[in-house]
């Protein structure tokens, strides 16, 4: 077994001492020092933003707050919130704080629901971004010399480039395969001795399925680590990928609006939580309805203020992601706060006949039923004036049967489990193996066909 493999094996047994920490003086600092770093960063960031971004200066003047009013971390609550609409209203360069001559890279959202979100980076920001990526991939067990194969697309999306830069700066060989052409990806793993796969979890599972159909031996492959992002990865899906690909998988979290991937990452000691890069991001958890802070450890909406971002600084960005944060010590030795992995959002909640339904709830139910694959689609429409939800659930090959009685019994079981959790009835349609469309990017799980209110 290689040294790298031995370190991961030791971590699996609960010994994390062999896994390197990127910057121990910061990542293992006391809570007092972390808060001091954050306060210094917040004061500097607010002054930078007020002086250079007219939109923020106008909002702060309206609220009667100036940079001199920021003396404690709690004073961040005096500042205005920012949301996606602000970046759209100021498209493309209205929030930039530096000359465009200093901007070395632009990224943007797809813009499929309106104007795209455009963000820029100067050289300082690129260094900060790479640092965040370097620490999160080392949490996953990646080390210099690893061979990382990129299955994210290389476009305006931040994911592919962000992880590419950080992994390369760490000392990894980058294999920029890009998205699509799954058979080629599998051949490259074998040909180049790939040890790290960067992908969405849904695409990683698709690669696994295609490889098995090709007769590829995942257990014998050189692949060790999966770095997942772009969409949630529930425990059941992660366990299936790890078991079938014989790798260790971790998730990372980030948003285009505040930087891209690198806001937080999963260590191998805390599999349902992610360490926030607290020296680079000040976090808050607020009530999504009131904007007021929730008690420590309780669920709410994550609000982020990047500390030190120069080209396009953002204050108090409302992510709409629901999570909770703990500052309790972690077995890996890091002291940075941990956020629970995001499984739902305040703005992707479906309201079905007055009942709040999150796609993650459906995902969890399906993951607990034997014979049901982690591929699904929720279709919401209206019948006779009432909302109706239909869940298309894909079957695993071993569960698919020509027996109508068996399929009907399984369909009813899924409906009963869903109603018990969702508290509202949902129709279930069982789909044959491979029947749910696969994607190389984020999986689209919800199709809402209801007409918007006038």
C-alpha positions as CSV (number, residue, x, y, z in Angstrom):
1,X,0.0,0.0,0.0
2,X,1.3,3.5,-0.9
3,X,1.9,6.1,1.7
4,X,-1.1,8.0,0.4
5,X,-3.2,4.9,0.6
6,X,-2.0,4.2,4.1
7,X,-3.0,7.6,5.3
8,X,-6.5,7.2,3.9
9,X,-6.7,3.8,5.5
10,X,-5.6,5.2,8.8
11,X,-8.3,7.9,8.6
12,X,-10.9,5.3,7.9
13,X,-9.9,3.6,11.1
14,X,-10.2,6.9,13.0
15,X,-6.5,8.1,13.0
16,X,-6.3,11.4,11.2
17,X,-2.7,12.3,12.3
18,X,-1.2,11.1,9.0
19,X,-3.3,13.5,6.8
20,X,-1.7,16.8,6.3
21,X,-3.3,20.1,7.2
22,X,-2.7,22.9,4.7
23,X,-2.2,25.8,7.1
24,X,-2.2,24.5,10.8
25,X,-1.5,28.0,12.3
26,X,-4.8,29.2,10.9
27,X,-6.9,26.1,10.5
28,X,-6.1,24.9,14.1
29,X,-6.1,28.4,15.7
30,X,-8.0,29.2,18.9
31,X,-11.5,30.6,18.6
32,X,-10.2,33.9,20.0
33,X,-7.6,34.2,17.3
34,X,-10.1,33.2,14.5
35,X,-12.5,35.9,15.7
36,X,-9.6,38.4,15.8
37,X,-8.6,37.5,12.2
38,X,-12.3,37.9,11.1
39,X,-12.7,41.2,12.8
40,X,-9.6,42.7,11.2
41,X,-10.8,41.4,7.8
42,X,-14.3,42.7,8.3
43,X,-13.2,46.2,9.2
44,X,-10.8,46.3,6.2
45,X,-13.4,44.8,3.8
46,X,-16.2,47.2,4.8
47,X,-13.9,50.2,4.3
48,X,-12.7,48.9,0.9
49,X,-16.3,48.3,-0.2
50,X,-17.6,51.6,1.0
51,X,-14.9,53.6,-0.7
52,X,-15.0,51.8,-4.0
53,X,-18.5,50.6,-4.7
54,X,-21.1,53.3,-5.1
55,X,-24.1,50.9,-4.7
56,X,-22.9,49.8,-1.2
57,X,-22.0,53.4,-0.3
58,X,-25.5,54.5,-1.1
59,X,-27.2,51.7,0.8
60,X,-25.0,52.2,3.9
61,X,-25.6,56.0,3.8
62,X,-29.4,55.3,3.6
63,X,-29.1,53.1,6.7
64,X,-26.9,55.6,8.5
65,X,-23.9,53.4,8.9
66,X,-20.3,54.1,8.0
67,X,-17.1,52.0,8.1
68,X,-16.2,53.5,11.4
69,X,-19.3,51.9,13.0
70,X,-17.9,48.4,12.5
71,X,-16.0,47.7,15.7
72,X,-17.1,44.2,16.6
73,X,-18.2,41.1,14.6
74,X,-21.7,41.6,15.7
75,X,-21.7,45.0,14.0
76,X,-21.9,43.2,10.7
77,X,-25.7,43.2,11.3
78,X,-25.7,47.0,10.7
79,X,-24.8,46.4,7.1
80,X,-27.3,45.8,4.2
81,X,-28.0,42.3,2.9
82,X,-27.1,41.4,-0.6
83,X,-28.9,38.9,-2.8
84,X,-28.8,37.7,-6.3
85,X,-31.1,40.4,-7.6
86,X,-28.4,43.1,-6.7
87,X,-25.9,41.4,-8.9
88,X,-28.4,41.2,-11.7
89,X,-29.5,44.8,-11.3
90,X,-25.9,46.0,-11.5
91,X,-24.9,43.7,-14.4
92,X,-22.2,43.5,-15.5
93,X,-19.7,45.6,-13.7
94,X,-21.8,47.7,-11.2
95,X,-20.4,46.1,-8.1
96,X,-16.7,45.9,-9.2
97,X,-14.3,47.7,-6.8
98,X,-11.2,47.7,-9.1
99,X,-10.4,48.9,-12.6
100,X,-11.2,46.3,-15.3
101,X,-7.5,46.5,-16.2
102,X,-6.8,44.7,-12.9
103,X,-9.4,41.9,-13.5
104,X,-7.6,38.8,-14.7
105,X,-10.6,36.5,-14.9
106,X,-14.4,36.7,-15.3
107,X,-16.9,34.0,-14.3
108,X,-20.7,34.0,-14.6
109,X,-23.8,32.0,-13.9
110,X,-25.8,30.5,-16.8
111,X,-28.4,33.3,-16.9
112,X,-31.2,30.9,-17.7
113,X,-33.6,32.6,-15.3
114,X,-32.6,36.2,-16.3
115,X,-29.5,38.2,-16.5
116,X,-26.4,36.2,-15.5
117,X,-24.4,36.8,-12.3
118,X,-21.0,38.1,-13.3
119,X,-18.0,38.1,-10.9
120,X,-14.4,39.1,-11.4
121,X,-11.1,38.3,-9.8
122,X,-7.8,40.2,-9.6
123,X,-4.5,38.5,-8.9
124,X,-5.0,38.8,-5.1
125,X,-8.4,37.1,-5.4
126,X,-7.0,34.3,-7.5
127,X,-4.4,33.6,-4.8
128,X,-7.1,33.6,-2.1
129,X,-9.3,31.2,-4.2
130,X,-6.4,28.8,-4.7
131,X,-5.6,28.8,-1.0
132,X,-9.2,27.9,-0.1
133,X,-9.2,25.0,-2.6
134,X,-5.8,23.7,-1.4
135,X,-7.1,23.3,2.1
136,X,-10.3,21.7,1.2
137,X,-8.8,19.1,-1.1
138,X,-6.2,18.2,1.6
139,X,-9.1,17.6,4.0
140,X,-10.2,14.9,1.5
141,X,-6.8,13.2,1.6
142,X,-5.4,14.7,-1.7
143,X,-1.6,15.3,-1.6
144,X,1.0,16.8,-4.0
145,X,1.7,14.3,-6.8
146,X,-1.9,13.1,-7.1
147,X,-3.3,13.0,-10.6
148,X,-6.6,14.9,-10.7
149,X,-9.1,14.4,-13.6
150,X,-11.5,17.2,-14.1
151,X,-15.1,16.2,-15.1
152,X,-16.5,19.7,-14.6
153,X,-16.9,21.8,-17.7
154,X,-14.4,24.6,-18.5
155,X,-16.7,27.5,-19.2
156,X,-18.0,30.5,-17.3
157,X,-18.9,28.1,-14.4
158,X,-16.5,28.6,-11.4
159,X,-16.3,25.0,-10.4
160,X,-13.9,23.6,-13.0
161,X,-11.4,26.5,-13.0
162,X,-11.4,27.0,-9.2
163,X,-10.6,23.4,-8.4
164,X,-8.1,23.2,-11.3
165,X,-6.1,26.2,-10.0
166,X,-6.1,25.0,-6.4
167,X,-5.2,21.4,-7.2
168,X,-2.4,22.5,-9.5
169,X,-1.0,24.9,-7.0
170,X,-0.9,22.1,-4.4
171,X,1.3,20.2,-6.8
172,X,-1.1,17.8,-8.4
173,X,-1.0,16.8,-12.1
174,X,-4.2,18.2,-13.7
175,X,-6.0,16.1,-16.4
176,X,-8.4,18.7,-17.9
177,X,-10.8,16.2,-19.4
178,X,-13.9,18.4,-19.1
179,X,-17.5,17.3,-19.1
180,X,-19.1,14.6,-21.2
181,X,-17.8,11.6,-23.2
182,X,-18.0,9.2,-20.3
183,X,-16.2,6.3,-22.0
184,X,-13.3,8.6,-22.7
185,X,-13.2,9.6,-19.0
186,X,-13.0,5.9,-18.0
187,X,-10.2,5.2,-20.5
188,X,-8.3,8.2,-19.2
189,X,-8.5,6.9,-15.7
190,X,-6.9,3.6,-16.8
191,X,-4.4,5.2,-19.2
192,X,-3.1,8.0,-17.0
193,X,-3.4,6.4,-13.6
194,X,-5.8,9.0,-12.3
195,X,-6.1,9.1,-8.5
196,X,-8.6,12.0,-8.0
197,X,-11.9,12.6,-9.8
198,X,-13.6,16.0,-9.7
199,X,-17.3,15.7,-10.6
200,X,-20.8,16.2,-9.6
201,X,-22.0,13.2,-7.6
202,X,-24.7,12.3,-10.1
203,X,-22.1,12.3,-12.9
204,X,-19.7,10.2,-10.8
205,X,-22.5,7.6,-10.4
206,X,-23.2,7.7,-14.1
207,X,-19.5,7.1,-14.7
208,X,-19.6,4.1,-12.4
209,X,-22.6,2.6,-14.2
210,X,-21.0,3.1,-17.6
211,X,-17.7,1.6,-16.4
212,X,-19.5,-1.5,-15.1
213,X,-21.3,-1.9,-18.4
214,X,-17.9,-1.7,-20.1
215,X,-16.4,-4.3,-17.8
216,X,-14.1,-1.8,-16.1
217,X,-12.8,-3.0,-12.7
218,X,-13.2,-0.1,-10.4
219,X,-11.7,-2.0,-7.5
220,X,-8.4,-2.4,-9.4
221,X,-8.3,1.2,-10.7
222,X,-5.8,3.8,-9.4
223,X,-8.7,6.1,-8.4
224,X,-8.7,6.9,-4.6
225,X,-10.6,10.2,-4.0
226,X,-13.7,11.8,-5.3
227,X,-14.1,15.6,-5.0
228,X,-17.8,16.3,-5.4
229,X,-19.6,19.7,-5.8
230,X,-22.2,21.5,-7.8
231,X,-25.1,19.7,-6.2
232,X,-26.0,18.0,-2.8
233,X,-24.7,14.5,-2.2
234,X,-26.9,12.7,0.3
235,X,-25.3,10.0,2.4
236,X,-27.0,7.1,0.5
237,X,-25.6,8.3,-2.8
238,X,-22.2,8.9,-1.4
239,X,-22.1,5.4,0.2
240,X,-23.2,3.8,-3.1
241,X,-20.4,5.6,-5.1
242,X,-17.8,4.8,-2.5
243,X,-18.8,1.1,-2.5
244,X,-19.0,0.7,-6.2
245,X,-16.0,2.8,-7.2
246,X,-13.9,1.8,-4.1
247,X,-12.9,5.4,-3.4
248,X,-13.3,8.0,-0.6
249,X,-15.7,10.8,-1.5
250,X,-16.0,14.3,0.0
251,X,-18.2,17.3,-0.8
252,X,-17.2,20.9,-1.0
253,X,-19.4,24.0,-1.0
254,X,-19.3,27.4,-2.6
255,X,-21.2,30.0,-4.6
256,X,-20.2,32.0,-7.7
257,X,-21.4,35.2,-6.0
258,X,-18.9,35.0,-3.1
259,X,-16.0,33.2,-4.8
260,X,-16.9,29.8,-6.2
261,X,-15.9,26.4,-4.6
262,X,-13.8,26.7,-1.5
263,X,-16.1,28.3,1.0
264,X,-16.2,25.0,3.0
265,X,-15.1,21.5,2.7
266,X,-15.6,18.1,4.3
267,X,-12.9,16.5,6.3
268,X,-12.6,12.7,6.8
269,X,-13.5,12.9,10.5
270,X,-16.8,14.7,10.1
271,X,-18.7,13.2,7.1
272,X,-21.9,15.2,7.4
273,X,-20.3,18.6,8.1
274,X,-17.9,20.9,6.3
275,X,-15.2,23.2,7.7
276,X,-15.8,26.9,6.7
277,X,-12.7,28.8,5.7
278,X,-13.3,31.3,8.5
279,X,-10.3,33.5,7.9
280,X,-11.7,34.2,4.5
281,X,-15.5,34.2,5.2
282,X,-17.6,35.6,8.0
283,X,-20.7,33.5,8.4
284,X,-24.1,34.2,9.9
285,X,-27.1,32.0,10.3
286,X,-30.4,33.9,10.1
287,X,-34.1,33.3,10.1
288,X,-35.0,33.3,6.4
289,X,-38.2,35.3,7.0
290,X,-37.0,38.0,9.4
291,X,-33.2,38.1,8.7
292,X,-32.5,38.0,12.4
293,X,-29.9,35.6,13.8
294,X,-31.0,32.3,15.1
295,X,-29.7,30.7,18.3
296,X,-26.3,29.0,18.1
297,X,-26.5,25.6,16.4
298,X,-30.1,26.0,15.1
299,X,-31.0,25.8,11.4
300,X,-31.4,28.9,9.4
301,X,-30.2,30.6,6.2
302,X,-26.5,30.9,5.6
303,X,-25.3,34.5,5.1
304,X,-21.7,35.0,3.9
305,X,-19.3,38.0,3.8
306,X,-16.1,37.3,2.0
307,X,-13.1,38.8,3.9
308,X,-10.3,40.1,1.6
309,X,-12.1,39.8,-1.7
310,X,-11.1,42.8,-3.8
311,X,-12.4,42.8,-7.3
312,X,-16.1,42.4,-6.5
313,X,-16.6,42.5,-2.7
314,X,-20.0,41.3,-1.4
315,X,-21.4,42.1,2.0
316,X,-23.8,39.8,3.8
317,X,-24.8,37.7,0.8
318,X,-28.0,35.7,1.4
319,X,-27.3,32.3,0.0
320,X,-30.8,30.9,0.6
321,X,-29.1,27.7,1.7
322,X,-30.4,26.2,4.9
323,X,-27.9,24.8,7.4
324,X,-26.7,25.0,11.0
325,X,-23.2,25.7,12.2
326,X,-21.2,24.4,15.1
327,X,-17.9,25.6,16.6
328,X,-17.3,22.4,18.6
329,X,-13.8,20.8,18.1
330,X,-13.4,18.3,15.3
331,X,-11.4,15.0,15.6
332,X,-9.4,16.0,12.5
333,X,-7.7,18.8,14.6
334,X,-9.1,21.7,12.8
335,X,-10.9,24.4,14.8
336,X,-12.7,26.2,12.1
337,X,-16.5,26.1,12.4
338,X,-18.4,23.4,10.6
339,X,-21.6,23.8,8.7
340,X,-24.0,21.0,8.1
341,X,-24.0,20.0,4.4
342,X,-26.7,21.9,2.6
343,X,-29.6,19.7,1.6
344,X,-32.3,22.3,1.1
345,X,-32.8,26.0,0.3
346,X,-35.3,28.5,1.4
347,X,-36.1,29.3,-2.3
348,X,-36.4,25.7,-3.7
349,X,-39.1,24.8,-1.3
350,X,-42.2,23.5,-3.0
351,X,-45.6,24.3,-1.5
352,X,-48.0,21.5,-2.2
353,X,-51.6,22.1,-1.0
354,X,-50.3,24.3,1.8
355,X,-47.5,21.9,2.8
356,X,-43.8,22.7,2.6
357,X,-41.9,20.1,0.6
358,X,-38.1,20.0,0.0
359,X,-36.6,17.8,-2.7
360,X,-34.1,16.6,-0.1
361,X,-36.9,15.0,1.8
362,X,-37.9,13.0,-1.3
363,X,-34.2,12.1,-1.8
364,X,-33.9,10.7,1.7
365,X,-37.0,8.6,1.5
366,X,-36.0,7.0,-1.8
367,X,-32.5,6.3,-0.5
368,X,-34.0,4.2,2.3
369,X,-36.0,1.9,0.0
370,X,-34.2,-1.2,-1.3
371,X,-34.3,-1.5,-5.0
372,X,-34.7,2.2,-5.7
373,X,-31.8,4.0,-7.4
374,X,-30.7,7.5,-6.3
375,X,-32.1,9.0,-9.6
376,X,-35.4,10.7,-9.4
377,X,-37.5,13.5,-10.8
378,X,-40.3,15.5,-9.2
379,X,-43.0,16.9,-11.5
380,X,-45.5,19.4,-10.0
381,X,-48.7,20.4,-12.0
382,X,-52.3,21.3,-11.4
383,X,-55.3,19.0,-11.8
384,X,-58.9,20.3,-11.3
385,X,-57.5,23.4,-9.6
386,X,-55.4,21.4,-7.1
387,X,-51.6,21.0,-6.9
388,X,-50.4,17.6,-7.7
389,X,-46.9,16.1,-7.2
390,X,-45.6,13.1,-9.1
391,X,-42.3,11.4,-8.2
392,X,-40.6,9.5,-10.9
393,X,-38.3,7.0,-9.2
394,X,-35.8,4.9,-11.0
395,X,-35.4,1.2,-10.2
396,X,-32.1,-0.6,-9.7
397,X,-31.7,-3.5,-12.3
398,X,-32.1,-6.2,-9.6
399,X,-35.5,-4.7,-8.5
400,X,-37.0,-4.4,-12.0
401,X,-39.6,-7.2,-12.7
402,X,-42.1,-8.2,-15.3
403,X,-44.5,-9.0,-12.5
404,X,-47.2,-6.3,-12.3
405,X,-48.0,-7.3,-8.7
406,X,-44.4,-6.9,-7.5
407,X,-44.0,-3.5,-9.2
408,X,-47.4,-2.3,-7.9
409,X,-46.5,-3.4,-4.4
410,X,-43.2,-1.5,-4.6
411,X,-44.9,1.6,-6.0
412,X,-47.4,1.7,-3.2
413,X,-44.6,1.2,-0.6
414,X,-42.8,4.3,-2.0
415,X,-46.0,6.3,-2.0
416,X,-46.7,5.3,1.7
417,X,-43.1,6.2,2.8
418,X,-43.3,9.6,1.0
419,X,-46.6,10.5,2.5
420,X,-45.4,9.6,6.0
421,X,-42.5,12.0,5.6
422,X,-43.9,14.8,3.4
423,X,-47.4,14.7,5.1
424,X,-48.9,15.2,1.7
425,X,-49.8,12.6,-0.9
426,X,-47.6,12.1,-4.0
427,X,-48.1,9.9,-7.0
428,X,-45.2,7.6,-7.8
429,X,-44.2,6.4,-11.2
430,X,-41.5,3.7,-11.3
431,X,-39.0,4.1,-14.1
432,X,-36.9,1.3,-15.6
433,X,-33.1,1.3,-14.9
434,X,-31.5,4.1,-16.9
435,X,-34.8,5.8,-17.5
436,X,-34.0,9.1,-15.7
437,X,-31.9,11.4,-17.9
438,X,-28.3,11.6,-16.8
439,X,-26.3,14.9,-16.9
440,X,-22.7,15.9,-16.8
441,X,-23.5,19.0,-14.7
442,X,-26.0,19.6,-11.9
443,X,-28.9,17.2,-11.9
444,X,-32.3,18.8,-12.4
445,X,-34.6,17.1,-10.0
446,X,-37.7,19.4,-10.1
447,X,-40.0,20.4,-12.9
448,X,-42.7,22.8,-11.8
449,X,-45.4,23.0,-14.5
450,X,-47.8,25.2,-12.5
451,X,-48.6,28.5,-14.1
452,X,-47.3,31.5,-12.0
453,X,-50.0,33.6,-10.3
454,X,-51.0,36.7,-12.3
